Amino acid sequence: METTLQTKYRIFKLVFESNVHDHGSMWTYKHIHGEENREFNSEKEALEWVHENPTLMIKCREFVILPVYHLVLA
């Protein structure tokens, strides 16, 4: 029996958040509004989607493509 590993990717926007109470700040990952469940089979596929949706990506100029889970198919 042959098994394969499949990785799914998602695009997250980077948001700089500052906390006034403790004077700290950090970058956090947030879902792109309306695209929370969109998954890609490769980073290349995700980048192609970014190029095809420039008006949506203007709202989140800083973004990262991350692997979100792996599937083992048997």
PQR file of N, CA, C, O and H, with PARSE charges and radii, in Angstrom:
ATOM      1  N   MET A   1       0.841  -1.171   0.000 -0.4000 1.5000
ATOM      2  CA  MET A   1       0.000   0.000   0.000 -0.0000 2.0000
ATOM      3  C   MET A   1       0.893   1.243   0.000  0.5500 1.7000
ATOM      4  O   MET A   1       1.857   1.331   0.760 -0.5500 1.4000
ATOM      5  N   GLU A   2       0.559   2.182  -0.851 -0.4000 1.5000
ATOM      6  CA  GLU A   2       1.342   3.401  -0.991 -0.0000 2.0000
ATOM      7  C   GLU A   2       0.657   4.548  -0.244  0.5500 1.7000
ATOM      8  O   GLU A   2      -0.553   4.741  -0.367 -0.5500 1.4000
ATOM      9  H   GLU A   2      -0.225   2.110  -1.469  0.4000 1.0000
ATOM     10  N   THR A   3       1.426   5.296   0.520 -0.4000 1.5000
ATOM     11  CA  THR A   3       0.875   6.459   1.225 -0.0000 2.0000
ATOM     12  C   THR A   3       1.529   7.726   0.687  0.5500 1.7000
ATOM     13  O   THR A   3       2.682   7.714   0.256 -0.5500 1.4000
ATOM     14  H   THR A   3       2.408   5.139   0.620  0.4000 1.0000
ATOM     15  N   THR A   4       0.780   8.806   0.719 -0.4000 1.5000
ATOM     16  CA  THR A   4       1.298  10.099   0.291 -0.0000 2.0000
ATOM     17  C   THR A   4       0.978  11.142   1.355  0.5500 1.7000
ATOM     18  O   THR A   4      -0.003  11.031   2.090 -0.5500 1.4000
ATOM     19  H   THR A   4      -0.157   8.816   1.069  0.4000 1.0000
ATOM     20  N   LEU A   5       1.813  12.133   1.411 -0.4000 1.5000
ATOM     21  CA  LEU A   5       1.624  13.242   2.340 -0.0000 2.0000
ATOM     22  C   LEU A   5       1.190  14.463   1.543  0.5500 1.7000
ATOM     23  O   LEU A   5       1.865  14.856   0.592 -0.5500 1.4000
ATOM     24  H   LEU A   5       2.609  12.224   0.813  0.4000 1.0000
ATOM     25  N   GLN A   6       0.077  15.058   1.920 -0.4000 1.5000
ATOM     26  CA  GLN A   6      -0.430  16.238   1.229 -0.0000 2.0000
ATOM     27  C   GLN A   6      -0.517  17.381   2.233  0.5500 1.7000
ATOM     28  O   GLN A   6      -1.081  17.221   3.316 -0.5500 1.4000
ATOM     29  H   GLN A   6      -0.472  14.738   2.693  0.4000 1.0000
ATOM     30  N   THR A   7       0.037  18.522   1.876 -0.4000 1.5000
ATOM     31  CA  THR A   7       0.038  19.696   2.740 -0.0000 2.0000
ATOM     32  C   THR A   7      -0.911  20.739   2.177  0.5500 1.7000
ATOM     33  O   THR A   7      -0.930  20.978   0.969 -0.5500 1.4000
ATOM     34  H   THR A   7       0.496  18.652   0.997  0.4000 1.0000
ATOM     35  N   LYS A   8      -1.693  21.356   3.040 -0.4000 1.5000
ATOM     36  CA  LYS A   8      -2.607  22.429   2.641 -0.0000 2.0000
ATOM     37  C   LYS A   8      -2.075  23.757   3.182  0.5500 1.7000
ATOM     38  O   LYS A   8      -1.546  23.819   4.292 -0.5500 1.4000
ATOM     39  H   LYS A   8      -1.677  21.162   4.020  0.4000 1.0000
ATOM     40  N   TYR A   9      -2.220  24.807   2.393 -0.4000 1.5000
ATOM     41  CA  TYR A   9      -1.712  26.134   2.737 -0.0000 2.0000
ATOM     42  C   TYR A   9      -2.850  27.142   2.789  0.5500 1.7000
ATOM     43  O   TYR A   9      -3.871  26.985   2.118 -0.5500 1.4000
ATOM     44  H   TYR A   9      -2.649  24.757   1.491  0.4000 1.0000
ATOM     45  N   ARG A  10      -2.658  28.178   3.595 -0.4000 1.5000
ATOM     46  CA  ARG A  10      -3.590  29.307   3.645 -0.0000 2.0000
ATOM     47  C   ARG A  10      -2.798  30.603   3.662  0.5500 1.7000
ATOM     48  O   ARG A  10      -1.634  30.637   4.061 -0.5500 1.4000
ATOM     49  H   ARG A  10      -1.829  28.305   4.140  0.4000 1.0000
ATOM     50  N   ILE A  11      -3.455  31.667   3.219 -0.4000 1.5000
ATOM     51  CA  ILE A  11      -2.849  33.003   3.232 -0.0000 2.0000
ATOM     52  C   ILE A  11      -3.387  33.745   4.444  0.5500 1.7000
ATOM     53  O   ILE A  11      -4.595  33.785   4.677 -0.5500 1.4000
ATOM     54  H   ILE A  11      -4.400  31.640   2.894  0.4000 1.0000
ATOM     55  N   PHE A  12      -2.484  34.329   5.208 -0.4000 1.5000
ATOM     56  CA  PHE A  12      -2.858  35.148   6.356 -0.0000 2.0000
ATOM     57  C   PHE A  12      -2.281  36.537   6.172  0.5500 1.7000
ATOM     58  O   PHE A  12      -1.175  36.692   5.654 -0.5500 1.4000
ATOM     59  H   PHE A  12      -1.502  34.296   5.019  0.4000 1.0000
ATOM     60  N   LYS A  13      -3.029  37.550   6.597 -0.4000 1.5000
ATOM     61  CA  LYS A  13      -2.477  38.893   6.574 -0.0000 2.0000
ATOM     62  C   LYS A  13      -1.763  39.144   7.896  0.5500 1.7000
ATOM     63  O   LYS A  13      -2.173  38.644   8.943 -0.5500 1.4000
ATOM     64  H   LYS A  13      -3.927  37.423   7.018  0.4000 1.0000
ATOM     65  N   LEU A  14      -0.701  39.917   7.832 -0.4000 1.5000
ATOM     66  CA  LEU A  14       0.041  40.296   9.026 -0.0000 2.0000
ATOM     67  C   LEU A  14      -0.499  41.630   9.516  0.5500 1.7000
ATOM     68  O   LEU A  14      -0.610  42.580   8.741 -0.5500 1.4000
ATOM     69  H   LEU A  14      -0.368  40.323   6.981  0.4000 1.0000
ATOM     70  N   VAL A  15      -0.833  41.703  10.789 -0.4000 1.5000
ATOM     71  CA  VAL A  15      -1.387  42.920  11.379 -0.0000 2.0000
ATOM     72  C   VAL A  15      -0.516  43.317  12.556  0.5500 1.7000
ATOM     73  O   VAL A  15      -0.232  42.494  13.426 -0.5500 1.4000
ATOM     74  H   VAL A  15      -0.742  40.931  11.418  0.4000 1.0000
ATOM     75  N   PHE A  16      -0.095  44.561  12.588 -0.4000 1.5000
ATOM     76  CA  PHE A  16       0.702  45.067  13.703 -0.0000 2.0000
ATOM     77  C   PHE A  16      -0.261  45.585  14.764  0.5500 1.7000
ATOM     78  O   PHE A  16      -1.022  46.520  14.517 -0.5500 1.4000
ATOM     79  H   PHE A  16      -0.327  45.229  11.881  0.4000 1.0000
ATOM     80  N   GLU A  17      -0.224  44.980  15.929 -0.4000 1.5000
ATOM     81  CA  GLU A  17      -1.122  45.365  17.011 -0.0000 2.0000
ATOM     82  C   GLU A  17      -0.312  45.884  18.188  0.5500 1.7000
ATOM     83  O   GLU A  17       0.716  45.316  18.556 -0.5500 1.4000
ATOM     84  H   GLU A  17       0.395  44.221  16.130  0.4000 1.0000
ATOM     85  N   SER A  18      -0.795  46.971  18.767 -0.4000 1.5000
ATOM     86  CA  SER A  18      -0.133  47.493  19.959 -0.0000 2.0000
ATOM     87  C   SER A  18      -1.120  47.486  21.112  0.5500 1.7000
ATOM     88  O   SER A  18      -2.309  47.753  20.937 -0.5500 1.4000
ATOM     89  H   SER A  18      -1.630  47.433  18.468  0.4000 1.0000
ATOM     90  N   ASN A  19      -0.614  47.182  22.271 -0.4000 1.5000
ATOM     91  CA  ASN A  19      -1.426  47.122  23.477 -0.0000 2.0000
ATOM     92  C   ASN A  19      -1.031  48.290  24.370  0.5500 1.7000
ATOM     93  O   ASN A  19       0.089  48.342  24.878 -0.5500 1.4000
ATOM     94  H   ASN A  19       0.352  46.965  22.413  0.4000 1.0000
ATOM     95  N   VAL A  20      -1.939  49.211  24.553 -0.4000 1.5000
ATOM     96  CA  VAL A  20      -1.661  50.423  25.329 -0.0000 2.0000
ATOM     97  C   VAL A  20      -1.433  50.090  26.797  0.5500 1.7000
ATOM     98  O   VAL A  20      -0.641  50.755  27.465 -0.5500 1.4000
ATOM     99  H   VAL A  20      -2.849  49.169  24.140  0.4000 1.0000
ATOM    100  N   HIS A  21      -2.114  49.074  27.306 -0.4000 1.5000
ATOM    101  CA  HIS A  21      -2.043  48.766  28.731 -0.0000 2.0000
ATOM    102  C   HIS A  21      -0.658  48.298  29.171  0.5500 1.7000
ATOM    103  O   HIS A  21      -0.185  48.703  30.232 -0.5500 1.4000
ATOM    104  H   HIS A  21      -2.757  48.534  26.763  0.4000 1.0000
ATOM    105  N   ASP A  22      -0.004  47.461  28.385 -0.4000 1.5000
ATOM    106  CA  ASP A  22       1.319  46.984  28.792 -0.0000 2.0000
ATOM    107  C   ASP A  22       2.427  47.518  27.884  0.5500 1.7000
ATOM    108  O   ASP A  22       3.568  47.065  27.968 -0.5500 1.4000
ATOM    109  H   ASP A  22      -0.388  47.131  27.522  0.4000 1.0000
ATOM    110  N   HIS A  23       2.102  48.465  27.030 -0.4000 1.5000
ATOM    111  CA  HIS A  23       3.060  49.142  26.151 -0.0000 2.0000
ATOM    112  C   HIS A  23       3.795  48.160  25.237  0.5500 1.7000
ATOM    113  O   HIS A  23       4.925  48.413  24.819 -0.5500 1.4000
ATOM    114  H   HIS A  23       1.175  48.833  26.961  0.4000 1.0000
ATOM    115  N   GLY A  24       3.147  47.054  24.937 -0.4000 1.5000
ATOM    116  CA  GLY A  24       3.753  46.074  24.044 -0.0000 2.0000
ATOM    117  C   GLY A  24       3.123  46.130  22.666  0.5500 1.7000
ATOM    118  O   GLY A  24       2.035  46.676  22.483 -0.5500 1.4000
ATOM    119  H   GLY A  24       2.229  46.849  25.276  0.4000 1.0000
ATOM    120  N   SER A  25       3.808  45.571  21.727 -0.4000 1.5000
ATOM    121  CA  SER A  25       3.265  45.494  20.370 -0.0000 2.0000
ATOM    122  C   SER A  25       3.814  44.230  19.724  0.5500 1.7000
ATOM    123  O   SER A  25       4.870  43.724  20.104 -0.5500 1.4000
ATOM    124  H   SER A  25       4.692  45.128  21.876  0.4000 1.0000
ATOM    125  N   MET A  26       3.067  43.728  18.729 -0.4000 1.5000
ATOM    126  CA  MET A  26       3.477  42.500  18.062 -0.0000 2.0000
ATOM    127  C   MET A  26       2.778  42.375  16.716  0.5500 1.7000
ATOM    128  O   MET A  26       1.762  43.020  16.457 -0.5500 1.4000
ATOM    129  H   MET A  26       2.209  44.138  18.420  0.4000 1.0000
ATOM    130  N   TRP A  27       3.345  41.538  15.879 -0.4000 1.5000
ATOM    131  CA  TRP A  27       2.716  41.176  14.615 -0.0000 2.0000
ATOM    132  C   TRP A  27       1.872  39.934  14.860  0.5500 1.7000
ATOM    133  O   TRP A  27       2.324  38.995  15.515 -0.5500 1.4000
ATOM    134  H   TRP A  27       4.171  41.015  16.089  0.4000 1.0000
ATOM    135  N   THR A  28       0.649  39.921  14.339 -0.4000 1.5000
ATOM    136  CA  THR A  28      -0.223  38.757  14.479 -0.0000 2.0000
ATOM    137  C   THR A  28      -0.729  38.340  13.101  0.5500 1.7000
ATOM    138  O   THR A  28      -0.774  39.142  12.168 -0.5500 1.4000
ATOM    139  H   THR A  28       0.282  40.684  13.807  0.4000 1.0000
ATOM    140  N   TYR A  29      -1.107  37.074  12.997 -0.4000 1.5000
ATOM    141  CA  TYR A  29      -1.698  36.542  11.774 -0.0000 2.0000
ATOM    142  C   TYR A  29      -3.209  36.618  11.892  0.5500 1.7000
ATOM    143  O   TYR A  29      -3.785  36.193  12.894 -0.5500 1.4000
ATOM    144  H   TYR A  29      -1.071  36.422  13.755  0.4000 1.0000
ATOM    145  N   LYS A  30      -3.848  37.161  10.865 -0.4000 1.5000
ATOM    146  CA  LYS A  30      -5.308  37.239  10.814 -0.0000 2.0000
ATOM    147  C   LYS A  30      -5.783  36.641   9.496  0.5500 1.7000
ATOM    148  O   LYS A  30      -5.072  36.679   8.492 -0.5500 1.4000
ATOM    149  H   LYS A  30      -3.380  37.506  10.051  0.4000 1.0000
ATOM    150  N   HIS A  31      -6.995  36.090   9.510 -0.4000 1.5000
ATOM    151  CA  HIS A  31      -7.585  35.594   8.272 -0.0000 2.0000
ATOM    152  C   HIS A  31      -7.957  36.772   7.383  0.5500 1.7000
ATOM    153  O   HIS A  31      -8.291  37.850   7.875 -0.5500 1.4000
ATOM    154  H   HIS A  31      -7.573  36.059  10.325  0.4000 1.0000
ATOM    155  N   ILE A  32      -7.898  36.566   6.091 -0.4000 1.5000
ATOM    156  CA  ILE A  32      -8.375  37.566   5.146 -0.0000 2.0000
ATOM    157  C   ILE A  32      -9.888  37.475   5.150  0.5500 1.7000
ATOM    158  O   ILE A  32     -10.448  36.399   4.940 -0.5500 1.4000
ATOM    159  H   ILE A  32      -7.626  35.691   5.691  0.4000 1.0000
ATOM    160  N   HIS A  33     -10.549  38.587   5.387 -0.4000 1.5000
ATOM    161  CA  HIS A  33     -12.001  38.598   5.515 -0.0000 2.0000
ATOM    162  C   HIS A  33     -12.665  38.023   4.265  0.5500 1.7000
ATOM    163  O   HIS A  33     -12.403  38.463   3.146 -0.5500 1.4000
ATOM    164  H   HIS A  33     -10.094  39.461   5.558  0.4000 1.0000
ATOM    165  N   GLY A  34     -13.525  37.036   4.478 -0.4000 1.5000
ATOM    166  CA  GLY A  34     -14.227  36.387   3.376 -0.0000 2.0000
ATOM    167  C   GLY A  34     -13.475  35.225   2.754  0.5500 1.7000
ATOM    168  O   GLY A  34     -14.033  34.498   1.932 -0.5500 1.4000
ATOM    169  H   GLY A  34     -13.738  36.678   5.387  0.4000 1.0000
ATOM    170  N   GLU A  35     -12.217  35.038   3.135 -0.4000 1.5000
ATOM    171  CA  GLU A  35     -11.389  33.971   2.558 -0.0000 2.0000
ATOM    172  C   GLU A  35     -10.858  33.042   3.646  0.5500 1.7000
ATOM    173  O   GLU A  35      -9.818  32.409   3.463 -0.5500 1.4000
ATOM    174  H   GLU A  35     -11.764  35.628   3.804  0.4000 1.0000
ATOM    175  N   GLU A  36     -11.557  32.952   4.769 -0.4000 1.5000
ATOM    176  CA  GLU A  36     -11.079  32.190   5.918 -0.0000 2.0000
ATOM    177  C   GLU A  36     -10.850  30.719   5.613  0.5500 1.7000
ATOM    178  O   GLU A  36      -9.950  30.107   6.187 -0.5500 1.4000
ATOM    179  H   GLU A  36     -12.402  33.465   4.918  0.4000 1.0000
ATOM    180  N   ASN A  37     -11.641  30.141   4.725 -0.4000 1.5000
ATOM    181  CA  ASN A  37     -11.574  28.704   4.471 -0.0000 2.0000
ATOM    182  C   ASN A  37     -10.902  28.336   3.150  0.5500 1.7000
ATOM    183  O   ASN A  37     -10.905  27.168   2.759 -0.5500 1.4000
ATOM    184  H   ASN A  37     -12.372  30.638   4.258  0.4000 1.0000
ATOM    185  N   ARG A  38     -10.333  29.309   2.468 -0.4000 1.5000
ATOM    186  CA  ARG A  38      -9.689  29.008   1.182 -0.0000 2.0000
ATOM    187  C   ARG A  38      -8.347  28.323   1.451  0.5500 1.7000
ATOM    188  O   ARG A  38      -7.503  28.838   2.184 -0.5500 1.4000
ATOM    189  H   ARG A  38     -10.331  30.257   2.785  0.4000 1.0000
ATOM    190  N   GLU A  39      -8.176  27.153   0.843 -0.4000 1.5000
ATOM    191  CA  GLU A  39      -6.949  26.379   1.011 -0.0000 2.0000
ATOM    192  C   GLU A  39      -6.304  26.149  -0.343  0.5500 1.7000
ATOM    193  O   GLU A  39      -6.975  26.120  -1.375 -0.5500 1.4000
ATOM    194  H   GLU A  39      -8.861  26.734   0.247  0.4000 1.0000
ATOM    195  N   PHE A  40      -4.999  25.987  -0.318 -0.4000 1.5000
ATOM    196  CA  PHE A  40      -4.230  25.776  -1.538 -0.0000 2.0000
ATOM    197  C   PHE A  40      -3.378  24.530  -1.384  0.5500 1.7000
ATOM    198  O   PHE A  40      -3.016  24.146  -0.272 -0.5500 1.4000
ATOM    199  H   PHE A  40      -4.454  26.011   0.520  0.4000 1.0000
ATOM    200  N   ASN A  41      -3.063  23.907  -2.497 -0.4000 1.5000
ATOM    201  CA  ASN A  41      -2.250  22.689  -2.487 -0.0000 2.0000
ATOM    202  C   ASN A  41      -0.757  22.968  -2.503  0.5500 1.7000
ATOM    203  O   ASN A  41       0.043  22.067  -2.252 -0.5500 1.4000
ATOM    204  H   ASN A  41      -3.356  24.219  -3.400  0.4000 1.0000
ATOM    205  N   SER A  42      -0.368  24.213  -2.798 -0.4000 1.5000
ATOM    206  CA  SER A  42       1.053  24.569  -2.823 -0.0000 2.0000
ATOM    207  C   SER A  42       1.199  26.074  -2.592  0.5500 1.7000
ATOM    208  O   SER A  42       0.239  26.833  -2.727 -0.5500 1.4000
ATOM    209  H   SER A  42      -1.018  24.945  -3.001  0.4000 1.0000
ATOM    210  N   GLU A  43       2.409  26.484  -2.243 -0.4000 1.5000
ATOM    211  CA  GLU A  43       2.681  27.910  -2.086 -0.0000 2.0000
ATOM    212  C   GLU A  43       2.544  28.622  -3.432  0.5500 1.7000
ATOM    213  O   GLU A  43       2.065  29.754  -3.498 -0.5500 1.4000
ATOM    214  H   GLU A  43       3.188  25.867  -2.133  0.4000 1.0000
ATOM    215  N   LYS A  44       2.962  27.959  -4.488 -0.4000 1.5000
ATOM    216  CA  LYS A  44       2.863  28.539  -5.828 -0.0000 2.0000
ATOM    217  C   LYS A  44       1.405  28.820  -6.189  0.5500 1.7000
ATOM    218  O   LYS A  44       1.091  29.879  -6.734 -0.5500 1.4000
ATOM    219  H   LYS A  44       3.351  27.039  -4.435  0.4000 1.0000
ATOM    220  N   GLU A  45       0.524  27.884  -5.889 -0.4000 1.5000
ATOM    221  CA  GLU A  45      -0.905  28.075  -6.152 -0.0000 2.0000
ATOM    222  C   GLU A  45      -1.451  29.261  -5.362  0.5500 1.7000
ATOM    223  O   GLU A  45      -2.272  30.024  -5.872 -0.5500 1.4000
ATOM    224  H   GLU A  45       0.778  27.024  -5.447  0.4000 1.0000
ATOM    225  N   ALA A  46      -1.002  29.416  -4.131 -0.4000 1.5000
ATOM    226  CA  ALA A  46      -1.443  30.542  -3.310 -0.0000 2.0000
ATOM    227  C   ALA A  46      -0.943  31.869  -3.882  0.5500 1.7000
ATOM    228  O   ALA A  46      -1.685  32.850  -3.909 -0.5500 1.4000
ATOM    229  H   ALA A  46      -0.335  28.797  -3.716  0.4000 1.0000
ATOM    230  N   LEU A  47       0.299  31.903  -4.334 -0.4000 1.5000
ATOM    231  CA  LEU A  47       0.841  33.131  -4.930 -0.0000 2.0000
ATOM    232  C   LEU A  47       0.125  33.483  -6.226  0.5500 1.7000
ATOM    233  O   LEU A  47      -0.093  34.661  -6.509 -0.5500 1.4000
ATOM    234  H   LEU A  47       0.902  31.105  -4.311  0.4000 1.0000
ATOM    235  N   GLU A  48      -0.240  32.488  -7.011 -0.4000 1.5000
ATOM    236  CA  GLU A  48      -1.002  32.749  -8.237 -0.0000 2.0000
ATOM    237  C   GLU A  48      -2.353  33.362  -7.895  0.5500 1.7000
ATOM    238  O   GLU A  48      -2.823  34.259  -8.595 -0.5500 1.4000
ATOM    239  H   GLU A  48      -0.062  31.532  -6.781  0.4000 1.0000
ATOM    240  N   TRP A  49      -2.984  32.881  -6.815 -0.4000 1.5000
ATOM    241  CA  TRP A  49      -4.266  33.444  -6.385 -0.0000 2.0000
ATOM    242  C   TRP A  49      -4.091  34.901  -5.964  0.5500 1.7000
ATOM    243  O   TRP A  49      -4.948  35.737  -6.250 -0.5500 1.4000
ATOM    244  H   TRP A  49      -2.602  32.153  -6.246  0.4000 1.0000
ATOM    245  N   VAL A  50      -2.989  35.208  -5.288 -0.4000 1.5000
ATOM    246  CA  VAL A  50      -2.709  36.593  -4.885 -0.0000 2.0000
ATOM    247  C   VAL A  50      -2.611  37.486  -6.111  0.5500 1.7000
ATOM    248  O   VAL A  50      -3.168  38.583  -6.121 -0.5500 1.4000
ATOM    249  H   VAL A  50      -2.293  34.529  -5.055  0.4000 1.0000
ATOM    250  N   HIS A  51      -1.911  37.031  -7.143 -0.4000 1.5000
ATOM    251  CA  HIS A  51      -1.758  37.820  -8.373 -0.0000 2.0000
ATOM    252  C   HIS A  51      -3.080  38.003  -9.106  0.5500 1.7000
ATOM    253  O   HIS A  51      -3.274  39.006  -9.793 -0.5500 1.4000
ATOM    254  H   HIS A  51      -1.459  36.139  -7.135  0.4000 1.0000
ATOM    255  N   GLU A  52      -3.986  37.049  -8.967 -0.4000 1.5000
ATOM    256  CA  GLU A  52      -5.287  37.137  -9.643 -0.0000 2.0000
ATOM    257  C   GLU A  52      -6.292  37.984  -8.868  0.5500 1.7000
ATOM    258  O   GLU A  52      -7.342  38.324  -9.413 -0.5500 1.4000
ATOM    259  H   GLU A  52      -3.829  36.235  -8.409  0.4000 1.0000
ATOM    260  N   ASN A  53      -6.007  38.335  -7.622 -0.4000 1.5000
ATOM    261  CA  ASN A  53      -6.931  39.088  -6.766 -0.0000 2.0000
ATOM    262  C   ASN A  53      -6.267  40.322  -6.174  0.5500 1.7000
ATOM    263  O   ASN A  53      -6.199  40.456  -4.953 -0.5500 1.4000
ATOM    264  H   ASN A  53      -5.154  38.059  -7.179  0.4000 1.0000
ATOM    265  N   PRO A  54      -5.779  41.221  -7.010 -0.5600 1.5000
ATOM    266  CA  PRO A  54      -5.052  42.384  -6.481  0.2800 2.0000
ATOM    267  C   PRO A  54      -5.929  43.336  -5.669  0.5500 1.7000
ATOM    268  O   PRO A  54      -5.443  43.953  -4.720 -0.5500 1.4000
ATOM    269  N   THR A  55      -7.211  43.469  -6.020 -0.4000 1.5000
ATOM    270  CA  THR A  55      -8.053  44.405  -5.267 -0.0000 2.0000
ATOM    271  C   THR A  55      -8.275  43.924  -3.841  0.5500 1.7000
ATOM    272  O   THR A  55      -8.335  44.734  -2.917 -0.5500 1.4000
ATOM    273  H   THR A  55      -7.606  42.968  -6.790  0.4000 1.0000
ATOM    274  N   LEU A  56      -8.397  42.623  -3.654 -0.4000 1.5000
ATOM    275  CA  LEU A  56      -8.543  42.065  -2.312 -0.0000 2.0000
ATOM    276  C   LEU A  56      -7.244  42.179  -1.532  0.5500 1.7000
ATOM    277  O   LEU A  56      -7.266  42.473  -0.337 -0.5500 1.4000
ATOM    278  H   LEU A  56      -8.348  41.964  -4.405  0.4000 1.0000
ATOM    279  N   MET A  57      -6.124  41.954  -2.181 -0.4000 1.5000
ATOM    280  CA  MET A  57      -4.839  41.961  -1.498 -0.0000 2.0000
ATOM    281  C   MET A  57      -4.348  43.363  -1.171  0.5500 1.7000
ATOM    282  O   MET A  57      -3.433  43.514  -0.361 -0.5500 1.4000
ATOM    283  H   MET A  57      -6.106  41.715  -3.152  0.4000 1.0000
ATOM    284  N   ILE A  58      -4.927  44.391  -1.777 -0.4000 1.5000
ATOM    285  CA  ILE A  58      -4.560  45.765  -1.414 -0.0000 2.0000
ATOM    286  C   ILE A  58      -4.891  46.023   0.050  0.5500 1.7000
ATOM    287  O   ILE A  58      -4.203  46.795   0.718 -0.5500 1.4000
ATOM    288  H   ILE A  58      -5.670  44.268  -2.435  0.4000 1.0000
ATOM    289  N   LYS A  59      -5.945  45.378   0.551 -0.4000 1.5000
ATOM    290  CA  LYS A  59      -6.354  45.553   1.948 -0.0000 2.0000
ATOM    291  C   LYS A  59      -5.382  44.913   2.924  0.5500 1.7000
ATOM    292  O   LYS A  59      -5.345  45.297   4.093 -0.5500 1.4000
ATOM    293  H   LYS A  59      -6.505  44.751   0.008  0.4000 1.0000
ATOM    294  N   CYS A  60      -4.600  43.954   2.475 -0.4000 1.5000
ATOM    295  CA  CYS A  60      -3.627  43.310   3.362 -0.0000 2.0000
ATOM    296  C   CYS A  60      -2.302  43.170   2.616  0.5500 1.7000
ATOM    297  O   CYS A  60      -1.950  42.096   2.129 -0.5500 1.4000
ATOM    298  H   CYS A  60      -4.629  43.642   1.526  0.4000 1.0000
ATOM    299  N   ARG A  61      -1.593  44.269   2.543 -0.4000 1.5000
ATOM    300  CA  ARG A  61      -0.342  44.309   1.777 -0.0000 2.0000
ATOM    301  C   ARG A  61       0.738  43.409   2.368  0.5500 1.7000
ATOM    302  O   ARG A  61       1.575  42.879   1.636 -0.5500 1.4000
ATOM    303  H   ARG A  61      -1.879  45.141   2.939  0.4000 1.0000
ATOM    304  N   GLU A  62       0.723  43.236   3.680 -0.4000 1.5000
ATOM    305  CA  GLU A  62       1.661  42.320   4.318 -0.0000 2.0000
ATOM    306  C   GLU A  62       0.941  41.000   4.545  0.5500 1.7000
ATOM    307  O   GLU A  62      -0.064  40.951   5.253 -0.5500 1.4000
ATOM    308  H   GLU A  62       0.043  43.666   4.274  0.4000 1.0000
ATOM    309  N   PHE A  63       1.449  39.942   3.950 -0.4000 1.5000
ATOM    310  CA  PHE A  63       0.804  38.644   4.107 -0.0000 2.0000
ATOM    311  C   PHE A  63       1.862  37.557   4.162  0.5500 1.7000
ATOM    312  O   PHE A  63       3.026  37.770   3.820 -0.5500 1.4000
ATOM    313  H   PHE A  63       2.266  39.982   3.374  0.4000 1.0000
ATOM    314  N   VAL A  64       1.424  36.385   4.603 -0.4000 1.5000
ATOM    315  CA  VAL A  64       2.309  35.229   4.684 -0.0000 2.0000
ATOM    316  C   VAL A  64       1.516  33.999   4.259  0.5500 1.7000
ATOM    317  O   VAL A  64       0.319  33.900   4.530 -0.5500 1.4000
ATOM    318  H   VAL A  64       0.479  36.212   4.880  0.4000 1.0000
ATOM    319  N   ILE A  65       2.177  33.075   3.600 -0.4000 1.5000
ATOM    320  CA  ILE A  65       1.559  31.809   3.200 -0.0000 2.0000
ATOM    321  C   ILE A  65       2.117  30.736   4.122  0.5500 1.7000
ATOM    322  O   ILE A  65       3.325  30.501   4.160 -0.5500 1.4000
ATOM    323  H   ILE A  65       3.149  33.156   3.380  0.4000 1.0000
ATOM    324  N   LEU A  66       1.227  30.089   4.863 -0.4000 1.5000
ATOM    325  CA  LEU A  66       1.657  29.103   5.854 -0.0000 2.0000
ATOM    326  C   LEU A  66       1.014  27.742   5.611  0.5500 1.7000
ATOM    327  O   LEU A  66      -0.140  27.658   5.190 -0.5500 1.4000
ATOM    328  H   LEU A  66       0.246  30.280   4.831  0.4000 1.0000
ATOM    329  N   PRO A  67       1.768  26.677   5.879 -0.5600 1.5000
ATOM    330  CA  PRO A  67       1.132  25.357   5.877  0.2800 2.0000
ATOM    331  C   PRO A  67       0.250  25.248   7.105  0.5500 1.7000
ATOM    332  O   PRO A  67       0.693  25.552   8.213 -0.5500 1.4000
ATOM    333  N   VAL A  68      -0.987  24.822   6.929 -0.4000 1.5000
ATOM    334  CA  VAL A  68      -1.913  24.780   8.061 -0.0000 2.0000
ATOM    335  C   VAL A  68      -2.168  23.371   8.561  0.5500 1.7000
ATOM    336  O   VAL A  68      -2.473  23.185   9.739 -0.5500 1.4000
ATOM    337  H   VAL A  68      -1.347  24.576   6.029  0.4000 1.0000
ATOM    338  N   TYR A  69      -2.050  22.374   7.697 -0.4000 1.5000
ATOM    339  CA  TYR A  69      -2.147  20.999   8.157 -0.0000 2.0000
ATOM    340  C   TYR A  69      -1.627  20.056   7.082  0.5500 1.7000
ATOM    341  O   TYR A  69      -1.452  20.436   5.925 -0.5500 1.4000
ATOM    342  H   TYR A  69      -1.802  22.525   6.740  0.4000 1.0000
ATOM    343  N   HIS A  70      -1.386  18.826   7.491 -0.4000 1.5000
ATOM    344  CA  HIS A  70      -0.909  17.785   6.585 -0.0000 2.0000
ATOM    345  C   HIS A  70      -1.912  16.638   6.582  0.5500 1.7000
ATOM    346  O   HIS A  70      -2.512  16.318   7.608 -0.5500 1.4000
ATOM    347  H   HIS A  70      -1.528  18.517   8.432  0.4000 1.0000
ATOM    348  N   LEU A  71      -2.081  16.037   5.435 -0.4000 1.5000
ATOM    349  CA  LEU A  71      -2.935  14.843   5.295 -0.0000 2.0000
ATOM    350  C   LEU A  71      -2.066  13.671   4.879  0.5500 1.7000
ATOM    351  O   LEU A  71      -1.229  13.801   3.985 -0.5500 1.4000
ATOM    352  H   LEU A  71      -1.594  16.297   4.602  0.4000 1.0000
ATOM    353  N   VAL A  72      -2.257  12.538   5.515 -0.4000 1.5000
ATOM    354  CA  VAL A  72      -1.602  11.321   5.084 -0.0000 2.0000
ATOM    355  C   VAL A  72      -2.666  10.479   4.387  0.5500 1.7000
ATOM    356  O   VAL A  72      -3.627  10.023   5.007 -0.5500 1.4000
ATOM    357  H   VAL A  72      -2.936  12.433   6.241  0.4000 1.0000
ATOM    358  N   LEU A  73      -2.474  10.287   3.094 -0.4000 1.5000
ATOM    359  CA  LEU A  73      -3.442   9.536   2.297 -0.0000 2.0000
ATOM    360  C   LEU A  73      -2.914   8.130   2.073  0.5500 1.7000
ATOM    361  O   LEU A  73      -1.794   7.932   1.600 -0.5500 1.4000
ATOM    362  H   LEU A  73      -1.693  10.658   2.590  0.4000 1.0000
ATOM    363  N   ALA A  74      -3.746   7.158   2.423 -0.4000 1.5000
ATOM    364  CA  ALA A  74      -3.325   5.761   2.259 -0.0000 2.0000
ATOM    365  C   ALA A  74      -4.243   5.066   1.259  0.5500 1.7000
ATOM    366  O   ALA A  74      -4.063   3.882   0.976 -0.5500 1.4000
ATOM    367  H   ALA A  74      -4.656   7.318   2.806  0.4000 1.0000
TER
END
